[in-house]
Structures are given as C-alpha cells and as structure tokens.
Amino acid sequence: MPACPRKDVFDPDTVGVYHCWNRCVRRAWLCGVDPLTGADYEHRRTWIEQRQALLAGLFAIEIGWHAELSNHIHLILRNRPDVVETWSDEEVARRVLIINRLTRNFGEELEEPSRGAIQIALADPEKVAAYRRRLSDISAFMASLDEYIARRANHEEGIGGTFWEGRFRCRNLEDEAAILVCGVYVDLNQIRAGEADTPEQSRHTSAYNRIRGAHWRQDLRPAETSLTADADPSGDASISEGGRRDATRMPPDGWLCELTLEEGLQADVGRGLSSSTPWRLTDKGILPIRLPEYLSLLDWTGRQQASGKSGCIPESLAPILERLHIRPDRWLHTIKHFETLFGRAIGRAENLARRVAKGGGHWIRGARHCADAFT
C-alpha cells in the first residue's frame, strides 16, 4: 500500500495520467518459464494483453504504455471523466454490465447485457451515478484486470488463494516530462530484465505494438517473419496474404492511446472526446513527440542499458529532451534508477509543489530527484 491514501494519488473525477504496476506473490510465476518447476506460462502474456485491449474499449481510460514481465505488469493509464460525461445513462449501464461479465469470464468475446438488466440498472439513479464514476476510476480498471488475471492463472494451475502480492501500486505523472521518462522506463523493462536486446524484440510492450503498427500503416509486414496471429491482440491476421493491410481489422497498436499530442483548439475539438475507431476511447495524443522521435530515443536508451554503457545523449536526441524540460545529462541515470528515485508523484518541481499544496501535505518522496532530472 502507498504511504498516503489512494484518494490522494488520483481522483476519478479529474483527468490525469498514472503509472500502475502489480507483482504476483513469491513462488508464483505470472509469465515465462518458472525456474523452480519448469512450467511454461509464456502464453499468459498474450491473454493479459488481449484483456487490456478489451478493457480499453469499455472503460473511459486510455492505455498509453504497457509491459508484461515474468512476474509483474506495468501500465500507464489516462482516465477521462470528461468523456464519460458525454455518454448516456444507458451507455454507462451497458458498459459496466459488460465489464462485470468480462471480469469473471475467460473468453475474449463481449457479451451484451439483456435489455432487462440495463433497465434494472437505469431504475436506480444513484447506481447509474456510481457506474459513471467507476468507468473513469483507475482502481476499478486495475481491479477488473487483476481479478481476471488471478482467476485465470489460478484456474490454469488448479489452485486457489492469493495471486497478487497486494493491491496494485500507483504514482501520478504530473507533466509531459514525467510521462516520457516513465513511458521509456516501461517500454525498456524487458531489456532491463534480460528478456530482449532491443525494443523491436520486446514483444509484449507498447513499443513493440507501435513499431508493428507503423509497419501496418505502411502496408508492410513486420521485420520478424516468425510472428503468428497469437502474438498480440490483433495478430498478423490484420495483414492479408498479399502483404496488404485489412483496414477492417485492428492494427497492432489500435487499442493504445495515440502517442502524438496535437497542439491547438481544433485538435482538442476533433480528437479529444471521441475516436475514429471502436478500439480505443479517443484519438487524443499524450505527448508532444512524433513516433520516429520517440522510437529513436527509446532505441538509443535501450542499447545503452543492454550494453551497460552510459554514453552521452547524441546531438540529434538532446533537443527532444530539452523540449520536454528533461536534462539530457541526467537522462540515463533517471531511467536506470527510476524505481528507486521517485515516490507517488513525478514531475517538475512547480507541479509537485502544486500537488503538495492541493493535498495539504508538506513533502513528496523523490522531489529532490525530480528537481535534479527536470529543468
């Protein structure tokens, strides 16, 4: 549990970006090959990712980054109560009833609730109001995902009891600099764990989804020819035998939050509250950075970590960090020691001070490191 109440970390009624993670209990193996028993649970990465994709289309919560490791998961989520307010009471009830079914169902098909069940929910205005708030609540999202993972893993192993070490952990990402640092950290988790050498080999991360999505949009097959339809939520089935993409199928990154945040009022009006696809909540981006810039920064950082080097940021990448108020000379140190440097909130000093004042506190762990990493 965090050192402060969860309500002081996030508010379901306010738009925010959060880093959430959870670890399975000791002696239990979430994914990969358990070195103690030799049991192979690698397939779990796929169904965890598939469930995240389903929930991204139901909650008013957007998934910016994800990573599934051998014994824990990482997610960066943005809640959107502003979008929930545009939904009718019937739509709110329908979504929550579907989510309730999914939490206890191991299948990947959405089961529409009966008209009678929706009417029963609509008869209680207080219940509908609670449902509406729940759809933008990070805790409700993580509870649904974690319960599903625990139930399915325990069912597979034929056991019961506690699966997770405890309640999921969460920290607030106060600004774009914090989001970029945390996003790169999440995408490089498999490299840090020795499960991959480069981002394009980190198969169960958002970086891998976005790289494959770029190939998909160029009507090209991914570079790795060994991919199968079961490798990710969309699979290679979205690309026809002739090598052309099928526009009716979800691209590999179609369920993830749009990366590039477009500036200006028109971008907010056109993309902020809706999506041109059914696979994600909106088309609003999350960072003022283009995908090629992000992947270049990610690739260079990952290679430094994989080789154990600590080279200087190349001149071509430094402007990206400076634009987001991140000190280039502290970049690798910040990513390498991310887990130990920061507490329940990350951001520039003025943003942390604002959060402390709002919560009535006096101090946030990691504030000195934030001042050191961000300009």
N, C-alpha and C positions, 0 to 999 in steps of 0.2 A: 504494500500500500504506500502511496505517496505520503510525504511528511505534512501535507495540508489536505483539507477536504477536497474531494474530486470536483465539487461545485466551484472551487476557487481556481481550478485549472481550466475548465471550459464551461461555456454557457450554451445550451442548445438553442437559445433564442437570439444568439448573435453569431454572425458569420466569422469563422476562424479556421486556422489550419493547425493540425495536430499530428505529432509523431506518436504512434501507438505500437506497442510491442508486447508479446507474451511468450513465455517459455514453458515447455512441458516439464513435468516432475522428473526428478532424478531417477535414473534407471529405466525411464521410458524414452522411446525414440519416436520423434514426430515424423521425420522423413529420412531417406538414405538407408544405409546398411548399419544395423546395430552391431557394434564390435563385440558386444558381450554374448549375443545369441546368434549372430549371423543372419537374422531376419532382415529381409529387404523391404523397406517401406518407401522406396523412391516414388512409387506411383501416387503416393498421397500428395505430393507437390501439385500434381495435375488437378486432383479433385478439390484441393484447397483453392487453387487459382480459379477454377470454374465456379466455385461457390462465391468467391469475391466478385466475379463478373456478374453473376445473377443479382447479388445484393446491390451492386452499383446501379442497376436498372430499376430498383424498387425504393431504396432509401433516398432521402434528399441529402445525400452525402456523396462526395466525389472522391475517387481514389487517384491520388497523384503518383504515388510510388508504392511498390510492394516488393517483398523478398521473402522466400520460403527457405529456411535453413534446416539443418538436420534436427535441431531441437527447439527452434523458435521461429517466430514470424515477425516481420516488420511491415507497417503500413503508414503512409502519410495521407491523412484524410482532411477534406474541407467540407464542413457542414454548411447547408444552405437553407436556413429557415425562411429566407426571402422567397425561395422557390415554392416551399410548402404553402405559403400564404396564397399562392395563385391557384391552388388545387381546390376542387370542390370537396364537400364533406364525403360524398360518395366515393370519390377517387382516393381520399385519405383512408377510408374504411377498407376499400378493396385492397390497397397495397399492404396494409398492416395484416389483414387476414391471410394474404398470400405468404407474407414473411413468416407468420406463425406456423403455417403448414410446412414451409421450407426448413425451418429450424429443426424439425423432428423427422424430416424426410431425406433419405439419402439419394433420391433421384435428382435429375437435373431439369425436369420438366415443371413449368409453372402451372399450378392448379388454381384455376379461377374459383373464387368462393361462390356459393349459391346466392341467388337473389335474396333469399330469406335471411341468410346470415348477414348480408350487408344491411338489410332493413332493420334487423335487430340491433345492430351497432348504431345505426343512424337514429334510433329511438331514444338514445341516451346522449344528449349534447355534451355532458361532461366527459363521457368516454371518447367521443369524437375529438374533443379538445386535447385530451391526453394522447390520443393516437397521433394527432397533428404534431405535437411537440416531440413525440417519440421518433418520428421519421427524420428529424434533424439532430437527434441525440447520438453522439459518438458512443456513449455507453450502450445504448440499445443495439447499435450496429455491431460492436465488438462482442456483445453478449450473444447475439444471434450466430455470428461466425464461430466464436469459440465453443458454444454449446454444440453446434453441428460437428465441428472437428472432433471434440471429445466423444460425442456419441458414436460417430462413425469409426473412430480409431478403437474405442473400447469394444464395439461390436465386432470389428475385424479380428481383434485379438481374443475375443471371447471372455473378457473380464469386465469388471465394473469399478466404480470408485473414482477418486480424484484423478484428473488428467493434467490440469494446469497447475503450476506452482502457486498461483494465486490469481487475484484479479489483474487484468491487463494493466500495464503501466502507460502513462501518457504525459507528454510535455507539449506546451504551447509554442508554436513557431510565430514569433511576433511580427516578422517582416520578411521581405523577399530574400535578404541575405541569409537569414536563418533557414528559410525553405530550401535554398540552393545547397547550403552546407549539409543539411540533413538529407536531402534527396540524393546527393552524391554518396554520402555515407551508406544509405540504404542500398543503392544500386551496386556498391562495391563490397557488400557483405560476403558474397560468395568468394570473391577474390581474397578477402582477409581470412576467410575460413579455409582457404586452400582447395576449394571446390571448383575453381575456374581460374584461368590465367588472364583473361580479357573480358570486357563487358559483353562482347558478342558471343562468348561461350557461357555466360551466366544465364542459363536457360530459364530459370524461374525468378526473374526480376523484371521490373518495369523497363529497364534499359533494353533488355532483350526483346520485350514486346514492341518498344518504339523502333528499334533497329529493324525488326521484321516488318513493322508497319510501314516504314519508309520504303522497303523493297516492294511491298504490296502495292503501294501507291504508284510506283514506277513500273508496274506490270512485270516485275522481275521476281523470279524465285529467290529465296534466301540463299546465302552462300553455302550453308551447310546442307548437303544433299541427303543426309540421313534423317531429316525431320519427318515425323509422322503426324497424322491427324490428331493423335492423342497428346502431342507435345505441349499444347496450350489450349485455352478456351476456344479459339476459333479454328485451329488446326490448318493444315495445308489444303483442306477442302475448299477454302476460300479462293484458291487458285486453280484454274481449270487445267486439263491435261495439256492444252496447247500453250501453257505458260501465261495465260491472260487471267487477270483477276475477275472474280464474280462479284459485281457491285451489290448483289443482294445478300451476301454473307458478311459477317462481322470481320473487319480487319483485325490483325493480331493485337493492336493497341486500341481498338474501337471502344472498349469499356473503360479506358483510363481517361482521366481528366486531360483536356487539351493542354499541352505544355506551354505554348507561347501566348502570353497575355497581350492582347491588342490594346493599344492606347486610344483614348478618345471616347466621347459620349456615344457615338454611333456603334462602336464595338460593344459597349455595355448594353445598349438597347437591343441590338440584333442578336447577341450571343449569350448575354448574361443570365437569362431566365429560361431558356429553352435549348433544345438540341435538334439538329437536323437528322439525327439518327435515334433509334429506340434503345441504343445500348448504353448510353450514359445520360446523366441528368441535364447538363448544359454543354455548350461549346465554348464557355468562357475559359481562357487560359489561366495559368497560375504563376508564371514567371515571365519577366520581360527579356526573354532569351530564345533564340531560334534553336531548333533541334540540332542542326550541324554544329553550332557553337557548344551546346551542352554536351554532345557526344565527343567532341574534340577534348573538352576539359575533362570529361569522365575517363576517356581512353588514356590520356597522359597521366592522370592521377592514379588510375588502376595499374598502369605499368610501373610507376614508381613504387607502389605498395608491393606488387608481385615480386619486384627485383630487390626490395629492401633498400632502395636508394632514396635520397632526399634532395633531388636536384632543384634548381631554381625554375620558377614558372617561366615558360617561353614567352617571348615578347608578344606573340600572336594571341596568347591566352590571358595575359595580365589585364588588358582592357575590359574583358568580361567581368572579372572580379572587381575591378575598380568601379565599374558602372553600378555594381550592386553593393558598394561600400564594404568590400571584403579586402583585408590586407593580403596581397599576394605572397608576401614573405612569411605569413603565418598559415597559409592555406593547407599545406601538407600536415603540419602539426595539428591543426584543428580537426582535420578528417581522421587522422590516425588515432587521436585521443578523444574522439567525440564522446564515447560512452562515459568517460570519467570527468570530462571538463564541465558538463552542463547539468542543470537540475530541471525543474518543472517548466522552465520557460527559457527560450533562446531568442536573442535579438540585439539590436543596437542599444546602447546604454540608455538613450532617452525613452525608448519603447519599454524597456524593463522598468525604468523609474515610473512610467505611467501605469504599468500593471501593478507595481507595488502600492502605489497611491490608491488605485482603484480597489484593491483587495484589503486595504487597511493594514498591510504588513510593513516591515521595515527592511527586509533583505530577501534576495533570491540567490540560492546557491549557484555559482558559476557566473555571477555578474562580472567579476574581475576578468575572467577569461573571455567573456563576451566583449568587454571593453578592449581587450587585447587583440581580438580577432577581427572586429568590425570597426570601420572608421566612422 
